[in-house]
Amino acid sequence: MPLEIITKEVFKQHYQKAKRKSFIQSVEMSDLLKKRGYNVEFIGFFTNNQLQVSALLFSAKMA
C-alpha cells in the first residue's frame, strides 16, 4: 500500500532531507503535542518502495 504509518525515526530521516521545513511538521512538535495529550501518528506516501511524502498527523478527543 502506498500510504502507510511510518515510525518516528523514518519520519525524522525524511524530514531532515527536506528542502523546505515547518516546525508544525517536525519531531519536536510531535513531542510537544504528545505532552499536551494529543494522539500523534506519522504517515508516509511511497512509490516504488521509496518514501516521497511524509506527514505528522495529530488529533484530540472531543467532549
VENQUI-V496834 format. One record per residue. RES is the residue in one small letter. SS is DSSP state (@ for helix, = for strand, . for the rest). PHI is phi as a letter, one per 20 degrees, with the letter a starting at -180 (NA if undefined). PSI is psi in radians with two decimals (NA if undefined). Layout:
[[RES	SS	PHI	PSI] [RES	SS	PHI	PSI]]
//
This chain:
[[m	.	NA	2.32] [p	.	f	-0.53] [l	=	d	2.13] [e	=	b	2.86] [i	=	f	2.36] [i	=	d	2.90] [t	.	f	2.85] [k	@	g	-0.69] [e	@	f	-0.74] [v	@	f	-0.75] [f	@	f	-0.80] [k	@	g	-0.78] [q	@	f	-0.74] [h	@	f	-0.71] [y	@	f	-0.73] [q	@	f	-0.46] [k	@	e	-0.25] [a	.	f	2.49] [k	.	f	-0.66] [r	.	d	2.31] [k	.	c	2.72] [s	.	c	2.39] [f	@	g	-0.58] [i	@	g	-0.54] [q	@	d	1.05] [s	.	c	2.83] [v	@	f	-0.66] [e	@	f	-0.69] [m	@	f	-0.68] [s	@	f	-0.68] [d	@	f	-0.75] [l	@	f	-0.78] [l	@	f	-0.71] [k	@	f	-0.74] [k	@	f	-0.51] [r	.	e	0.09] [g	.	n	0.15] [y	.	e	2.66] [n	=	e	2.31] [v	=	c	2.36] [e	=	c	2.61] [f	=	d	2.33] [i	=	c	2.75] [g	=	b	2.58] [f	=	d	2.19] [f	=	d	2.49] [t	=	c	2.30] [n	.	l	0.73] [n	.	m	0.35] [q	=	d	2.32] [l	=	f	2.12] [q	=	d	-0.71] [v	=	c	2.40] [s	=	c	2.71] [a	=	b	2.65] [l	=	e	2.16] [l	=	d	2.46] [f	=	b	2.62] [s	=	b	2.80] [a	.	c	2.60] [k	.	f	2.42] [m	.	e	2.60] [a	.	g	NA]]
//
